[in-house]
Amino acid sequence: MASEQMLRAEALECSGCRQACHVMLYSDTESKLFGKTPIKHIVLMQMRFDGLLGFPGGLVKPSEETLEAGLSRELLEEIGIALPISVEDHVESRFAPTSSPSSSSSSSSRLIIHFYVKKIEEELIREVEKAAASTAADHGLEVLGMVRVPLYTLKSGAGLSFFLSHSFIGNARSQLVRSLLRLHLVSPNELHKALAQTLQMHARSAEDLQEALAFTEVQKRHF
């Protein structure tokens, strides 16, 4: 469940809280999938070292740098380009989700996530993708690669719903969904259908995992 949004200034006043910044980079495009399906928009995310999907960024040091300067520094490490980020690109600040109820009451153990959205040209999107795989210091280590979010849905149902079925870090999935709606990159109806299909896939995945778990349990007895 997403935490309540807080003011940027309020977040910075949180004594002892850790602060992190992440950004969603996107552009418009005239490209078509297989020459038929309009892609319309390019939204970048990344595969993290832990196998989870998230947005570029990381921990910043407000006592030594502005949030935006810290985010640009993190971008240089993760995507190979220190894109300038402005206060105007800031969208929201929230406490990161916590799996431990006991830690939610202690501000010193909480992480605040500052989320930004920046629209850039498609040419720069391509430069980011190339730099992320060739010059970024964290490529192959903390970051395993950049990925584009498929915002379309094919007749087979593949596309956005399949992407949303993957595992995301923290509230990254919610950040993506809210941004797609706020920027009108996907219609509410299309997104609702995709999320409904995602829930169905999760149910089937749970059955597959139970079957795989039972199989490995049997195999363990032979070793």
Disulfide bonds with the S-S distance in Angstrom:
Cys14-Cys17 1.94
